[in-house]
């Protein structure tokens, strides 16, 4: 039995795949926070480079990946696709279970796929520093690595409760010479407002975004960089799904179920979007977003326009949202604590092309513990939601006797999250 599929360096995708070229509908445009009318691309130029704005707006199917970005990808890409034989045996399921292992990147998660790209396009346009937010720290550490690689600076606002729970992420950001602050902080006007309203707040991604955007607005040669939600971020992550498709062909299998954990949508989108044209041809294929019960934007949120941050500085996006003022409970899957969702994924959910399920923390950690023992990888708490979802489907296959092919994205490892396991 072949268990692992490794591709060669030459198999790193040469293009990012833009699903908007193949959708049977047009996405609702972002709205200007001042006028509430469709956002003029030029106004985004205050915090984003021109090329990322173009990528955000275009419906071009293939966006060339610059050679310098592909060379940086080659440090860890292509990532392996692994048949979870140990998990199959432990569950005694007839299903075939595979996982795409994105934990092999230098910072341990999928986030580097867009961090490198965003840092590159900012550097090309003369930007010397980036500001950003981070939840569990995977994005902050990835962008710190990418900016260090390209000779840039970075300032990171990390959700306060996550920084307390995951101090090793702070150390990783510092390792790559990034500056990092607990959010909300007293360093920005918006941070001071949040602290005045609730001095004991645990923080949220929405608050951290507001602080990072404020820094970009007020500083020359500083742009804002976002690790999830926006179209160009999911675009960069499609290297995951493109490689997975090629690897499944090597295994001579077709996925019946695709799963990924869901917070803002970057790892999930990057994994599943290249399969959307296949979904249109095969209605029986299931594509499943696995989100936490504690922050159920897709399963309990409203589909409407809302701000991406808590202060209302960002454009309004048409998405599933729990409301910009929602402060999630301090669950350990900090990367999934976000009030909103990717507009692309939200629309796919709304059109019933993709579905969402909610998984509680205990089920996720039980799945993570089993996976750690039988597969030898300690998964990130976020990724554990995808494992739990895959186990649900594998158990269904036991009842039906179907030899379903279940594939999920292991978005990162949990070696810096052991306090959560404790």
Secondary structure, DSSP 8 states (H G I E B T S, - for coil): ---EE---GGGS-SEEE-GGGT-SS-----B-TTT-SB--HHHHTTTS-HHHHHHHH---SEEE--HHHHHHHTTT-S--EEE-HHHHHHHT-SSEEEEEEGGGSTTSBTTHHHHHHHHHHHHHTT--EEEEEESSSHHHHHHHHHHHHTT-EEEEEEEHHHHHH-HHHHHHHHHTT-EEEEES-SSSHHHHHHHHH-TT----HHHHHHHHHHHHHHSTTEEE--SSSSHHHHHHHHHHHHHHHHHHHHTT---SEEEEE-SSSHHHHHHHGGGHHHHHH-TT-EEEEEEEGGG-HHHHSEEEEEESSSSS-S-EEEEEES-TT------S-GGG--S---HHHHHHHHTTSSEEEEE-HHHHHHHHHHHHHHHS--B-HHHHHHHHHHHHHHHHHHHH----EEEEEE-BB-TT-HHHH-
